[in-house]
Amino acid sequence: MFERYTERARRVIFFARYEASQYGSPYIETEHLLLGLLREDRTLAKGFLGGVNAEEGIRAEIEKHITPGEQFPTSVEVPLTSESKKVLTLAAEEADRLGHRHVGTEHLLLGLLRVEDSLAATLLHARGVRAATIREQLARGPRVEGMNVQPKSSQRAMDTLESFLAGLKSQKAEDLLTFFAENSRFVDVQGKGWNREEIGKEFEIVFAPYAKKNAAYMIEETLVDTGDVLVVIVLWKNAILASLEPVWIHRMSVVLVREGVPEGEEWVILLAQVTPVQAA
């Protein structure tokens, strides 16, 4: 259901899961989605919620209404409540209503507001946030800062990256080695460097953490996009190795370069480097 989500909207779900684990909640509640939203999109908070520091006040209000449990590792899967699922359904509905192809953080905010009996909606309404006002502002044009729309120049590059990341599940070196430039280099989570020839010979070993059944990725951030070079940060969840049990998230920095003229351009991976993110 997240195919239409922008990178930022996907990260909201990621942060909501983190918030649930920190409060010891067995479910992702609407308040966790709200906190995830505030973590991810401070421009949204400034524009609609009354300031960039809105998170502090809302978090304090939430903590008055809940009883925190024992924290647990963020690697534990946490399901969405029925209310939270409804938020996501309504967010997609709001995007359709506004004629937007993608579901962004602003649509998630509208979804939260529409589940009126939820804690998140109660807190938002108390701050004077109204769905009609947000829709009116969004109808005037896309909110560029929050939508995180990829520039046209890098669309083929992003398509190439997505194809490579999704293809890691297949572990077929003969298919995926073509994504790497002749002089490419991959640095694994343990700091070992691999050139293209070595990647081809040991492909299954090099990319084993990302072929795991429950391993999942999301695009965290685009650092550089010049039209010829694209640098993207990818977060991998549940990329656990037996020798690195506490490390369940990998941050993969990927550098793609363009080859050929625009009409027949191809994008290849020049460098990919992985660093571990310790569990909270």
Secondary structure, 3 states (H helix, E strand, C coil): CCCCECHHHHHHHHHHHHHHHHCCCCCECHHHHHHHHHHHCHHHHHHHCCCCCHHHHHHHHHHHHCCCCCCCCCCCCCCECHHHHHHHHHHHHHHHHCCCCCECHHHHHHHHHHCCCCHHHHHHHHCCCCHHHHHHHHHCCCCHHHHCCCCHHHHHHHHHHHHHHHHCCCCCHHHHHHHEEEEEEEECCCCCEEEHHHHHHCHHHHCHHHCCCCCEEEEEEEEEECCCEEEEEEEEECCCCHHHCCEEEEEEEEEEEEECCHHHCEEEEEEEEEEEEECC
